[in-house]
């Protein structure tokens, strides 16, 4: 009788079963890590918007605070003016129509009567994109809403607790 080399069907099935068990354990952890990453990116983008708003209101004091579109700039090379200040990346500046960036929608609501603004990042789909929403007003404090709601009004955002570091 010749000795055959290779693996038996049982051995291959055991290896496949072990791989499937490992995948079943790892995939939920990877999805949770993605959600945490999206949330960290959204909070960071709001800090960027806050910095851009301070720079914009300083450079264009007659205008006050600017919209997301006004903070960005699509031309290459970008030439700053009050309509395209070139302060933030254009992918963030054009994100106000629900296109989403890293699982989050971004909005900037201006309250021109009081010279205030509310910047908001809320998940496109709660659970898959992120679980929490974030907002900030002109005081520069990023706030976290654990419900994932769109806190786009100034008064709503001002009442949300600050993001803990």
Steps between C-alpha positions, in 0.01 A plus 500: 500500500638843402512768761303805382612849588260783585216577735185302551159657456441494876823689568407767245151538650647543848735775376213680322284476813777651714542787252125568505494507880789748511326718236174494699687633802712759314248664263277662768810643668618644168159660440506656848850633437373661177217672689745636758727619220212680325401669826854619570526636144167685534606669825833593343328648196286717729816631665627584152177686422530696826854606416396594147209709631732700726739558209213590266338748739840662557583526131151606390375690805235682296341164412529328841486120500488308173310202366672166437517584130657840574762340725614268221624559152474284191730684261856379449695696599259637756492878517344613830204738508186524712317248279783242490733556793714187439503421874362144497519207262240518224372149580387636838384833358266332250371244751194700600260330256498163675784351296674384814864475598628205705143398582396848615306793358628849582291816529572860592208715607556875516299721732584829336272707724721414801823427310504137618542165330441134579715237328360148509620150410236229519516137382354414161380171648508457877689183584690449174648847441513603864290500816547855628452842347726796567443873489679820582422868523731802488645425845699220331385224737410176322189346651384136481139385470472126572164477319659573161249781437559788262564787746521767232329783688712730711293463819481121472875469454573737788303268731690184406776389743862553401702216353718345770866470407 
